[in-house]
Amino acid sequence: MRTLYVGNKNYSSWSLRAWLLLRQLGVDFEEKKVELFADGFRHEVAKVSPAGLVPVLVDDGFAVWDTLAIAEWIAERCPEKGVWPAEAKARARARSICAEMHAGFSDLRHRLPMNLEARLPGVGWSAQVARDVERITSMWSGLRAEHRADGPFLFGAFGAADAFYAPVVTRFVTYDVEVPRPCAEYMKAVLALSAMREWTKAALAEKRFIPEEEPYRTSRDA
């Protein structure tokens, strides 16, 4: 039995990565949502993870936290699911860009936080954000050119790399970021995933404004 602990779907980009990967690849799990910034959030998560952060995957009583660790755990436990590309160099490249997303793009993540229900064109833009966007769109365009014949995702078939960059796709929509055509086509493919549609529907139904997640607004209607 697997249980995946996630935060609010409108805001929690880290949760989206793990959830989307498991759901889209058909890995069975139960979902437990913990309200971000609610009283007792860290206490609730700390029951299963000493880090006290989401996402956390509890697999037959064993807790795995952090999105990279969860991806590797599922790759080992369910090798038939195709978490990573089969070809060695593509697999190494996929791990490289996931690590880059995991550790980098701090300006983009800080200034353009994930918010699926909002439309905020121009908010948070800076030279540093533009630099992050340029790197990401260059990466996407190059990988799509290389793997176009194998499918619509970064390495052809959907996998961990797409799950890791799915929150960026939503950010580019929220903040109306202009991207090259190959990137726009890639974003369309990600947004059309059945699991992505499921997550988005649930996110839009939450209708919960969390001020800590939206420092650029003072209320839902601002």
Backbone as CSV, one residue per row, in Angstrom:
resi,resn,N_x,N_y,N_z,CA_x,CA_y,CA_z,C_x,C_y,C_z
1,MET,0.841,-1.196,0.000,0.000,0.000,0.000,0.875,1.243,0.000
2,ARG,0.565,2.199,-0.867,1.312,3.448,-0.949,0.389,4.621,-0.630
3,THR,0.904,5.561,0.143,0.190,6.802,0.433,1.106,7.969,0.107
4,LEU,0.592,8.911,-0.686,1.370,10.093,-1.049,0.774,11.304,-0.339
5,TYR,1.575,11.944,0.493,1.171,13.158,1.191,1.493,14.354,0.301
6,VAL,0.489,15.192,0.062,0.661,16.370,-0.793,0.075,17.588,-0.103
7,GLY,0.463,18.766,-0.595,-0.093,20.017,-0.104,-1.231,20.482,-1.001
8,ASN,-1.628,21.740,-0.835,-2.705,22.310,-1.644,-2.326,22.258,-3.117
9,LYS,-3.264,21.810,-3.938,-2.943,21.577,-5.339,-2.800,22.865,-6.140
10,ASN,-3.379,23.940,-5.675,-3.228,25.192,-6.402,-1.812,25.749,-6.282
11,TYR,-1.149,25.458,-5.176,0.131,26.093,-4.884,1.337,25.158,-4.852
12,SER,1.152,23.906,-4.482,2.288,23.054,-4.126,2.945,22.428,-5.356
13,SER,3.960,23.105,-5.874,4.654,22.609,-7.067,5.418,21.320,-6.777
14,TRP,5.996,21.218,-5.583,6.728,20.004,-5.231,5.784,18.811,-5.192
15,SER,4.604,19.015,-4.633,3.621,17.929,-4.580,3.187,17.506,-5.977
16,LEU,2.976,18.496,-6.854,2.551,18.186,-8.220,3.535,17.257,-8.906
17,ARG,4.822,17.483,-8.743,5.806,16.654,-9.433,5.640,15.172,-9.090
18,ALA,5.599,14.878,-7.811,5.492,13.481,-7.393,4.136,12.896,-7.759
19,TRP,3.078,13.648,-7.505,1.723,13.163,-7.768,1.530,12.881,-9.258
20,LEU,1.934,13.824,-10.114,1.754,13.668,-11.551,2.525,12.474,-12.071
21,LEU,3.743,12.305,-11.594,4.558,11.174,-12.044,3.860,9.858,-11.733
22,LEU,3.414,9.690,-10.508,2.791,8.429,-10.110,1.465,8.214,-10.830
23,ARG,0.640,9.250,-10.859,-0.704,9.094,-11.446,-0.631,8.836,-12.945
24,GLN,0.192,9.603,-13.651,0.240,9.457,-15.101,0.857,8.128,-15.513
25,LEU,1.788,7.608,-14.722,2.418,6.326,-15.044,1.617,5.135,-14.528
26,GLY,0.514,5.400,-13.844,-0.340,4.315,-13.394,0.178,3.576,-12.175
27,VAL,0.919,4.287,-11.320,1.388,3.694,-10.063,0.289,3.865,-9.027
28,ASP,-0.163,2.773,-8.428,-1.255,2.836,-7.456,-0.810,3.523,-6.170
29,PHE,-1.640,4.444,-5.688,-1.378,5.083,-4.396,-2.660,5.743,-3.893
30,GLU,-2.706,5.941,-2.585,-3.749,6.741,-1.974,-3.184,8.131,-1.703
31,GLU,-4.029,9.124,-1.800,-3.601,10.510,-1.604,-4.057,11.019,-0.241
32,LYS,-3.166,11.721,0.442,-3.529,12.410,1.677,-3.076,13.850,1.557
33,LYS,-4.035,14.770,1.540,-3.699,16.184,1.408,-3.592,16.831,2.776
34,VAL,-2.527,17.605,2.945,-2.296,18.338,4.187,-2.277,19.817,3.841
35,GLU,-3.100,20.607,4.513,-3.231,22.027,4.189,-1.952,22.791,4.516
36,LEU,-1.399,23.457,3.502,-0.203,24.269,3.702,-0.472,25.401,4.692
37,PHE,0.458,25.662,5.573,0.411,26.752,6.541,-0.729,26.625,7.551
38,ALA,-1.454,25.512,7.533,-2.487,25.307,8.536,-1.837,24.937,9.864
39,ASP,-2.556,25.196,10.950,-2.048,24.793,12.255,-1.824,23.286,12.260
40,GLY,-0.660,22.887,12.668,-0.382,21.457,12.752,0.118,20.833,11.473
41,PHE,0.386,21.670,10.420,0.854,21.103,9.153,2.135,20.296,9.350
42,ARG,3.140,20.935,9.933,4.418,20.244,10.100,4.289,19.063,11.053
43,HIS,3.461,19.208,12.068,3.263,18.094,13.006,2.643,16.902,12.293
44,GLU,1.678,17.168,11.421,1.017,16.090,10.687,1.981,15.377,9.760
45,VAL,2.773,16.150,9.011,3.719,15.549,8.080,4.863,14.879,8.829
46,ALA,5.259,15.476,9.959,6.362,14.918,10.738,6.047,13.533,11.304
47,LYS,4.780,13.164,11.303,4.412,11.820,11.748,4.996,10.757,10.822
48,VAL,5.221,11.149,9.545,5.744,10.181,8.578,7.103,10.580,8.020
49,SER,7.499,11.857,8.177,8.784,12.314,7.627,9.449,13.283,8.581
50,PRO,10.693,13.056,8.955,11.388,13.990,9.840,11.622,15.349,9.194
51,ALA,11.566,15.421,7.856,11.745,16.696,7.170,10.554,17.616,7.376
52,GLY,9.372,17.046,7.607,8.184,17.841,7.852,7.677,18.600,6.650
53,LEU,8.009,18.113,5.448,7.614,18.783,4.216,6.944,17.788,3.272
54,VAL,6.111,18.308,2.373,5.508,17.475,1.334,6.264,17.700,0.025
55,PRO,6.252,16.685,-0.857,5.535,15.414,-0.758,6.325,14.374,0.041
56,VAL,5.573,13.422,0.560,6.150,12.247,1.200,5.400,11.031,0.671
57,LEU,6.135,10.017,0.245,5.533,8.760,-0.178,5.799,7.720,0.901
58,VAL,4.723,7.123,1.412,4.859,6.042,2.381,4.480,4.747,1.668
59,ASP,5.453,3.899,1.485,5.289,2.661,0.716,5.462,1.475,1.656
60,ASP,4.339,0.801,1.956,4.364,-0.324,2.906,5.059,0.071,4.205
61,GLY,4.730,1.266,4.694,5.249,1.724,5.966,6.595,2.413,5.903
62,PHE,7.227,2.423,4.738,8.540,3.048,4.586,8.386,4.410,3.916
63,ALA,8.875,5.470,4.569,8.696,6.823,4.068,9.842,7.251,3.170
64,VAL,9.501,7.833,2.035,10.471,8.419,1.107,10.029,9.854,0.867
65,TRP,10.894,10.815,1.163,10.547,12.209,0.937,11.517,12.839,-0.054
66,ASP,11.100,13.969,-0.586,11.816,14.695,-1.637,11.484,14.078,-3.002
67,THR,11.176,14.942,-3.958,10.700,14.478,-5.256,11.708,13.614,-6.013
68,LEU,12.987,13.965,-5.939,13.990,13.149,-6.621,14.065,11.748,-6.011
69,ALA,14.030,11.684,-4.699,14.089,10.388,-4.033,12.856,9.556,-4.356
70,ILE,11.700,10.201,-4.417,10.466,9.481,-4.749,10.546,8.931,-6.173
71,ALA,11.038,9.752,-7.103,11.169,9.290,-8.487,12.093,8.087,-8.577
72,GLU,13.215,8.132,-7.889,14.157,7.014,-7.936,13.582,5.772,-7.249
73,TRP,12.849,5.975,-6.184,12.231,4.842,-5.491,11.246,4.112,-6.409
74,ILE,10.405,4.888,-7.093,9.429,4.281,-8.000,10.127,3.632,-9.184
75,ALA,11.207,4.249,-9.672,11.960,3.662,-10.786,12.508,2.293,-10.400
76,GLU,12.943,2.156,-9.155,13.490,0.880,-8.700,12.396,-0.139,-8.391
77,ARG,11.318,0.329,-7.800,10.243,-0.580,-7.393,9.351,-0.982,-8.561
78,CYS,9.232,-0.088,-9.536,8.329,-0.320,-10.670,9.082,-0.034,-11.973
79,PRO,10.108,-0.801,-12.293,10.938,-0.501,-13.468,10.162,-0.530,-14.779
80,GLU,9.042,-1.240,-14.793,8.251,-1.347,-16.021,7.487,-0.060,-16.335
81,LYS,7.419,0.883,-15.401,6.621,2.091,-15.591,7.323,3.151,-16.442
82,GLY,8.631,3.052,-16.626,9.321,4.016,-17.482,9.505,5.383,-16.861
83,VAL,9.896,5.428,-15.604,10.164,6.707,-14.951,11.253,7.471,-15.703
84,TRP,12.308,6.755,-16.100,13.423,7.352,-16.835,13.516,6.748,-18.236
85,PRO,14.111,7.458,-19.186,14.281,6.902,-20.536,15.098,5.616,-20.505
86,ALA,14.842,4.737,-21.455,15.538,3.449,-21.499,16.978,3.592,-21.956
87,GLU,17.255,4.517,-22.874,18.602,4.679,-23.418,19.492,5.403,-22.400
88,ALA,20.714,4.952,-22.229,21.577,5.408,-21.143,21.847,6.907,-21.177
89,LYS,22.195,7.451,-22.343,22.515,8.873,-22.405,21.277,9.732,-22.172
90,ALA,20.153,9.311,-22.730,18.903,10.040,-22.493,18.532,9.978,-21.013
91,ARG,18.744,8.828,-20.411,18.447,8.670,-18.976,19.316,9.604,-18.135
92,ALA,20.609,9.673,-18.471,21.503,10.579,-17.753,21.102,12.036,-17.956
93,ARG,20.716,12.383,-19.162,20.299,13.759,-19.432,19.010,14.088,-18.679
94,ALA,18.084,13.144,-18.627,16.836,13.373,-17.897,17.122,13.601,-16.416
95,ARG,18.018,12.808,-15.859,18.379,13.008,-14.453,19.066,14.363,-14.259
96,SER,19.879,14.756,-15.223,20.579,16.040,-15.123,19.607,17.206,-15.080
97,ILE,18.619,17.202,-15.961,17.708,18.352,-15.985,16.739,18.320,-14.806
98,CYS,16.439,17.138,-14.282,15.625,17.078,-13.068,16.407,17.656,-11.889
99,ALA,17.683,17.322,-11.804,18.519,17.875,-10.740,18.650,19.386,-10.899
100,GLU,18.741,19.851,-12.151,18.832,21.286,-12.404,17.570,22.002,-11.931
101,MET,16.417,21.394,-12.205,15.153,21.973,-11.737,15.069,21.927,-10.222
102,HIS,15.519,20.834,-9.674,15.441,20.606,-8.229,16.272,21.624,-7.457
103,ALA,17.429,21.977,-7.983,18.366,22.824,-7.246,18.470,24.252,-7.781
104,GLY,17.949,24.496,-8.978,18.163,25.785,-9.615,16.894,26.579,-9.869
105,PHE,17.017,27.557,-10.754,15.905,28.423,-11.168,15.231,29.095,-9.968
106,SER,16.045,29.543,-9.018,15.496,30.101,-7.785,14.725,31.394,-8.022
107,ASP,15.172,32.203,-8.966,14.456,33.455,-9.233,13.078,33.180,-9.817
108,LEU,13.000,32.261,-10.763,11.714,31.895,-11.345,10.780,31.348,-10.278
109,ARG,11.271,30.452,-9.453,10.424,29.809,-8.459,9.977,30.785,-7.378
110,HIS,10.872,31.703,-7.002,10.532,32.650,-5.942,9.606,33.753,-6.433
111,ARG,9.887,34.286,-7.605,9.143,35.449,-8.082,7.887,35.083,-8.866
112,LEU,7.851,33.859,-9.422,6.682,33.389,-10.158,6.196,32.069,-9.542
113,PRO,5.686,32.105,-8.317,5.259,30.866,-7.666,4.065,30.238,-8.374
114,MET,3.926,28.937,-8.219,2.825,28.233,-8.873,1.490,28.680,-8.294
115,ASN,0.541,28.964,-9.173,-0.799,29.394,-8.771,-1.723,29.125,-9.950
116,LEU,-2.356,27.960,-9.973,-3.104,27.541,-11.149,-4.350,28.371,-11.395
117,GLU,-4.968,28.890,-10.343,-6.229,29.591,-10.542,-6.051,31.041,-10.992
118,ALA,-4.840,31.579,-10.879,-4.623,32.998,-11.160,-4.134,33.233,-12.581
119,ARG,-4.354,34.445,-13.062,-3.757,34.928,-14.293,-3.107,36.257,-13.957
120,LEU,-1.764,36.277,-13.965,-1.004,37.421,-13.466,0.067,37.844,-14.465
121,PRO,-0.315,38.264,-15.662,0.689,38.629,-16.673,1.597,39.749,-16.196
122,GLY,2.901,39.511,-16.310,3.870,40.538,-15.967,4.276,40.595,-14.514
123,VAL,3.518,39.972,-13.628,3.838,40.023,-12.204,5.133,39.262,-11.939
124,GLY,6.021,39.861,-11.150,7.240,39.190,-10.723,8.381,39.179,-11.720
125,TRP,8.178,39.766,-12.894,9.201,39.664,-13.944,10.443,40.463,-13.580
126,SER,11.598,39.913,-13.929,12.880,40.575,-13.672,13.898,40.034,-14.655
127,ALA,15.058,40.651,-14.691,16.126,40.169,-15.571,16.550,38.761,-15.175
128,GLN,16.546,38.486,-13.882,16.934,37.158,-13.404,15.915,36.107,-13.810
129,VAL,14.641,36.452,-13.730,13.588,35.536,-14.180,13.714,35.290,-15.675
130,ALA,13.956,36.345,-16.433,14.121,36.202,-17.879,15.273,35.257,-18.211
131,ARG,16.341,35.319,-17.424,17.472,34.415,-17.629,17.052,32.961,-17.381
132,ASP,16.286,32.722,-16.326,15.809,31.371,-16.047,14.894,30.876,-17.164
133,VAL,14.017,31.757,-17.633,13.085,31.381,-18.705,13.857,31.032,-19.972
134,GLU,14.874,31.810,-20.279,15.675,31.542,-21.476,16.349,30.174,-21.392
135,ARG,16.875,29.853,-20.231,17.521,28.550,-20.070,16.515,27.416,-20.232
136,ILE,15.347,27.561,-19.627,14.345,26.499,-19.692,13.825,26.328,-21.107
137,THR,13.502,27.413,-21.782,12.953,27.288,-23.137,13.998,26.757,-24.107
138,SER,15.265,27.125,-23.894,16.337,26.565,-24.718,16.445,25.062,-24.499
139,MET,16.370,24.645,-23.259,16.419,23.222,-22.920,15.256,22.468,-23.567
140,TRP,14.055,22.977,-23.364,12.875,22.307,-23.917,12.977,22.204,-25.444
141,SER,13.342,23.299,-26.098,13.411,23.307,-27.558,14.428,22.291,-28.060
142,GLY,15.580,22.235,-27.413,16.615,21.291,-27.829,16.190,19.844,-27.648
143,LEU,15.576,19.535,-26.513,15.143,18.158,-26.261,13.991,17.756,-27.178
144,ARG,13.094,18.679,-27.444,11.987,18.357,-28.343,12.503,18.106,-29.763
145,ALA,13.483,18.882,-30.208,14.056,18.666,-31.537,14.723,17.299,-31.612
146,GLU,15.379,16.897,-30.525,16.096,15.629,-30.503,15.171,14.425,-30.418
147,HIS,14.060,14.577,-29.720,13.203,13.419,-29.439,11.806,13.525,-30.050
148,ARG,11.630,14.449,-30.973,10.299,14.675,-31.544,9.700,13.395,-32.133
149,ALA,10.516,12.581,-32.774,9.996,11.378,-33.436,9.481,10.332,-32.447
150,ASP,9.856,10.464,-31.183,9.492,9.454,-30.193,8.263,9.807,-29.377
151,GLY,7.718,11.006,-29.559,6.543,11.408,-28.804,6.576,12.889,-28.476
152,PRO,5.536,13.422,-27.800,5.402,14.865,-27.600,6.092,15.424,-26.365
153,PHE,6.774,14.566,-25.599,7.354,15.037,-24.344,8.866,15.227,-24.474
154,LEU,9.521,15.625,-23.401,10.927,16.022,-23.498,11.820,14.915,-24.042
155,PHE,11.529,13.673,-23.638,12.303,12.533,-24.131,11.418,11.568,-24.930
156,GLY,10.378,12.117,-25.523,9.443,11.317,-26.299,8.250,10.913,-25.465
157,ALA,8.414,9.856,-24.672,7.347,9.395,-23.785,7.372,10.186,-22.484
158,PHE,6.232,10.294,-21.847,6.149,10.982,-20.562,7.019,10.278,-19.529
159,GLY,7.690,11.078,-18.685,8.517,10.506,-17.625,8.813,11.537,-16.558
160,ALA,9.794,11.238,-15.728,10.110,12.097,-14.591,10.439,13.528,-15.001
161,ALA,11.162,13.698,-16.102,11.539,15.045,-16.524,10.309,15.913,-16.762
162,ASP,9.282,15.343,-17.354,8.060,16.109,-17.616,7.329,16.429,-16.326
163,ALA,7.319,15.487,-15.388,6.706,15.745,-14.094,7.429,16.872,-13.362
164,PHE,8.756,16.898,-13.465,9.528,17.930,-12.776,9.298,19.314,-13.375
165,TYR,9.035,19.379,-14.668,8.849,20.682,-15.306,7.379,21.060,-15.477
166,ALA,6.462,20.199,-15.063,5.038,20.526,-15.154,4.680,21.795,-14.377
167,PRO,5.226,22.016,-13.168,4.918,23.279,-12.486,5.394,24.507,-13.258
168,VAL,6.484,24.374,-14.005,6.952,25.486,-14.831,5.951,25.753,-15.951
169,VAL,5.412,24.697,-16.523,4.381,24.861,-17.548,3.229,25.703,-16.994
170,THR,2.778,25.381,-15.792,1.662,26.144,-15.216,2.071,27.582,-14.928
171,ARG,3.308,27.788,-14.507,3.772,29.158,-14.260,3.762,29.975,-15.544
172,PHE,4.216,29.388,-16.631,4.246,30.112,-17.895,2.833,30.510,-18.333
173,VAL,1.839,29.692,-17.983,0.445,30.044,-18.276,-0.017,31.163,-17.345
174,THR,0.206,30.993,-16.046,-0.251,31.972,-15.058,0.299,33.364,-15.331
175,TYR,1.591,33.441,-15.663,2.246,34.745,-15.814,2.382,35.163,-17.276
176,ASP,1.715,34.427,-18.160,1.640,34.770,-19.584,3.028,34.972,-20.185
177,VAL,3.873,33.980,-19.958,5.246,34.039,-20.468,5.270,33.614,-21.931
178,GLU,5.859,34.429,-22.771,5.970,34.093,-24.187,7.076,33.058,-24.389
179,VAL,6.763,32.015,-25.148,7.741,30.947,-25.385,7.785,30.618,-26.870
180,PRO,8.876,30.029,-27.356,8.954,29.607,-28.762,7.902,28.528,-29.064
181,ARG,7.606,28.372,-30.336,6.571,27.428,-30.740,6.800,26.004,-30.240
182,PRO,8.011,25.442,-30.325,8.206,24.079,-29.809,7.859,23.964,-28.338
183,CYS,8.132,25.013,-27.577,7.815,25.007,-26.155,6.311,25.100,-25.930
184,ALA,5.651,25.917,-26.728,4.196,26.031,-26.617,3.526,24.694,-26.921
185,GLU,4.047,23.983,-27.913,3.499,22.664,-28.248,3.743,21.673,-27.114
186,TYR,4.918,21.754,-26.520,5.225,20.886,-25.389,4.300,21.191,-24.206
187,MET,4.108,22.457,-23.911,3.218,22.844,-22.818,1.806,22.324,-23.051
188,LYS,1.347,22.397,-24.284,0.013,21.898,-24.613,-0.094,20.408,-24.330
189,ALA,0.963,19.658,-24.659,0.954,18.211,-24.406,0.915,17.912,-22.911
190,VAL,1.668,18.664,-22.114,1.667,18.457,-20.661,0.300,18.778,-20.078
191,LEU,-0.272,19.899,-20.464,-1.574,20.305,-19.926,-2.695,19.363,-20.333
192,ALA,-2.499,18.635,-21.441,-3.527,17.705,-21.927,-3.449,16.337,-21.257
193,LEU,-2.402,16.067,-20.491,-2.301,14.778,-19.806,-3.516,14.565,-18.912
194,SER,-4.024,13.343,-18.893,-5.202,13.064,-18.072,-4.945,13.367,-16.601
195,ALA,-3.759,13.015,-16.106,-3.434,13.284,-14.710,-3.297,14.775,-14.448
196,MET,-2.738,15.518,-15.404,-2.611,16.965,-15.237,-3.975,17.630,-15.203
197,ARG,-4.893,17.153,-16.041,-6.251,17.701,-16.022,-6.930,17.405,-14.684
198,GLU,-6.699,16.212,-14.161,-7.283,15.841,-12.874,-6.756,16.743,-11.758
199,TRP,-5.439,16.951,-11.732,-4.840,17.817,-10.720,-5.384,19.241,-10.834
200,THR,-5.434,19.758,-12.059,-5.894,21.133,-12.274,-7.339,21.318,-11.835
201,LYS,-8.188,20.364,-12.150,-9.593,20.441,-11.743,-9.704,20.512,-10.224
202,ALA,-8.934,19.677,-9.539,-8.956,19.682,-8.076,-8.388,20.988,-7.526
203,ALA,-7.346,21.514,-8.168,-6.746,22.770,-7.713,-7.733,23.928,-7.816
204,LEU,-8.451,23.987,-8.919,-9.401,25.074,-9.120,-10.601,24.965,-8.189
205,ALA,-10.882,23.748,-7.730,-12.009,23.543,-6.817,-11.675,23.894,-5.372
206,GLU,-10.388,24.043,-5.055,-10.002,24.322,-3.665,-10.520,25.681,-3.188
207,LYS,-10.348,26.692,-4.025,-10.824,28.041,-3.720,-10.388,28.494,-2.323
208,ARG,-9.124,28.295,-2.053,-8.570,28.723,-0.766,-7.410,29.670,-1.020
209,PHE,-7.539,30.885,-0.517,-6.488,31.888,-0.655,-5.524,31.758,0.523
210,ILE,-4.242,31.553,0.227,-3.220,31.438,1.270,-2.268,32.620,1.108
211,PRO,-2.344,33.619,1.979,-1.512,34.823,1.828,-0.026,34.526,1.745
212,GLU,0.439,33.533,2.486,1.860,33.208,2.465,2.335,32.742,1.098
213,GLU,1.415,32.209,0.293,1.752,31.737,-1.043,1.578,32.820,-2.102
214,GLU,0.950,33.944,-1.733,0.696,35.008,-2.697,1.101,36.359,-2.111
215,PRO,2.387,36.576,-1.903,2.828,37.842,-1.295,2.559,39.065,-2.159
216,TYR,2.293,38.835,-3.441,2.022,39.939,-4.370,0.564,40.363,-4.359
217,ARG,-0.292,39.660,-3.575,-1.701,40.025,-3.488,-2.113,40.047,-2.015
218,THR,-3.056,40.935,-1.685,-3.528,41.034,-0.313,-4.844,40.317,-0.097
219,SER,-5.497,39.918,-1.194,-6.752,39.159,-1.084,-6.931,38.416,-2.388
220,ARG,-7.905,37.533,-2.413,-8.166,36.755,-3.620,-8.476,37.661,-4.803
221,ASP,-9.135,38.779,-4.574,-9.584,39.629,-5.678,-8.583,40.708,-6.043
222,ALA,-7.464,40.787,-5.322,-6.494,41.847,-5.600,-5.816,41.633,-6.937
